[in-house]
């Protein structure tokens, strides 16, 4: 069953909301999904429960949920959700029935008899539903969801598990547990962006979560990754809720041993998209933003964008096979709950991506240079050779020593090649720096007082012509 | 300490080159983008309304070379390559021609003009003349007549063979012991005319020095002429074709070239007089119609552009009038056209009459 078929889609929306409630709780939380495939009903029915110990649920989030009763001519579920929820400060656990078939909003949610908490202090929500048929096909998308959320966001306070019950005895239960190891992860106070950065690095090192550990063939450690991140926020106003787009880009220089790895990249760039901490197919506006980025100013030529049902891969022209680029976009609202879900505009996504690319460029001098800057860089070896030549060919030893010490070398033990290399790196740094600076003054700089080119004489080349004659004499 | 004993000018230049290198090194070490500021010079402008300052030797603007543009980075690359060669030349007190320098990195330099520009940039940057860099251009000019001198110990005794062409010395700064019995200096545009005068033994009959730059005069020829003017205080007459090229050559001797405007003072001959040939000479000296060639569109464009040059309006309005006359008549002719009367008409009639009557302007 496809991930965007009605039931898995509904299920992932419900799990995503539960995850959000856990994330926002300032305490350790558990998110538990139960798929009961053991019932003997005829026709078969699969009861599903999504329980969390996060903050209590706001009923507004059910107002816009949609899931048809039928799909491809077959009944798939009864259209009813059963919701139990309580907030920490509540005295009762409230029960509701939510009929997703009902379009009139005040009839959609019906309150049932509540249950007293008898002074107990806790919060949580359980959403239950029953779907027709044996739904073992739901296992893979749920695990995929947990993996992506777990590995990419590293939310320390949330433990996630999926229990699949195949029979009545405990031996027929399968449990998948996702607990974040606190030692190797960002701390509790890390920002969403920091977590995403860390998570994406891990995701890349393990070939998109295909491996349990870093792929030794392709990477020796995290240092091989170049990571850039950027954020862009939309302001909240009366018409829409504010949101944030976080963008993380990881570029990996793979090791030469990569050819031994069957999972190493094929030069394509995978783009992951998350909406409010939930993985989802990349929306059209994000796709447009990706297409509209001026990749050339970062030395990249976008050849094509392959969109396969929301799974997007970018392909580059003349791209080295040992480099891999991974992009993740995460859009989330600044407040919860938000019934009125907004999307970022194309420009906001573009801004986020651009910020991430600029961050990468700033952190790694000489990297992601535009074709213009790379053209300038083609002169760097010659420039460095000449500068080193001016130092080393000088007969003034004091001058030599002085220049070398300015460059941080000891005059006695230095080799010209090392100095040349160092100067090269410094020039590349400066070229990268020039590219990041606003270029608006550049046009006026060369001629401070008058336009030089307008005065070209017809006979400007007189000296050259003189030289032309003289060469015949040489 | 420098390896060889150098003259104070060379030591001073090396000091400035070292200062320049150090500033670049310092910029790079501190992560600053080096900026090389090069003054711009011009010896004329073409704005008739402007209150220009072209007659002043001061810079008329500034160009800042940075590593932000490909073309400027290439220019800095070339400048540093040439500077490295210059530093070595000056340290070792050796000389090289612009052509020698070009052949040191022909693939990088791509064209001689690229090296020439770098040499110009270096001269401007260090406020010196090309000879200070120990860069010489191979002498293109010729000289004959009532003159003898020494160049770096080598004797040039033109007096001994008045009608023989001697090459103009390359190391003009090292010319000394100039002795002359001439009454004037005659600068001719073309080698053919120079040879005509030599064949006609012009110097035997006229106490003069004849110089040609063989077309556009190179630096050595112009510097040599300037040196003779300064040392001998003789009137200088210039004989060029009556066409835009001839006039351009005359203007180059008189005002210097735009390309080397930064070193104008040592290259121009401010007192040079235009002897001919003028547009009006075709009538005065009966040049037949078939010797007069119509001005091409290109000729007209060049002439019109030259008429706009500020220095003509300011300093040589008579020359400008002649140029206007040429444009109005729409014809040009070469000096050799005067040979229609006789082979030696130029040396026996035209030049002596012009000199005698002193009809040249100014």
Interface residues (C-beta under 8 A of the other chain):
Chain A: X372 X375 X376 X379 X382 X383 X386 X387 X389 X390 X391 X393 X394 X395 X396 X397 X399 X402 X403 X406 X407 X408 X423 X426 X427 X429 X430 X431 X433 X434 X439 X442 X445 X446 X447 X448 X449 X450 X452 X455 X457 X458 X459 X460 X461 X462 X463 X464 X465 X466 X467 X469 X470 X471 X473 X474
Chain B: X1 X2 X3 X14 X17 X18 X21 X22 X24 X25 X26 X27 X28 X29 X31 X32 X33 X34 X40 X42 X45 X46 X60 X61 X62 X63 X64 X65 X66 X67 X68 X69 X70 X72 X73 X74 X76 X77 X80 X81 X83 X84 X87 X88 X91 X97 X98 X99 X108 X112 X113 X116 X137 X138 X139 X140 X213 X214 X215 X216 X217 X218 X219 X248 X252 X257 X258 X259 X260 X301 X302 X305
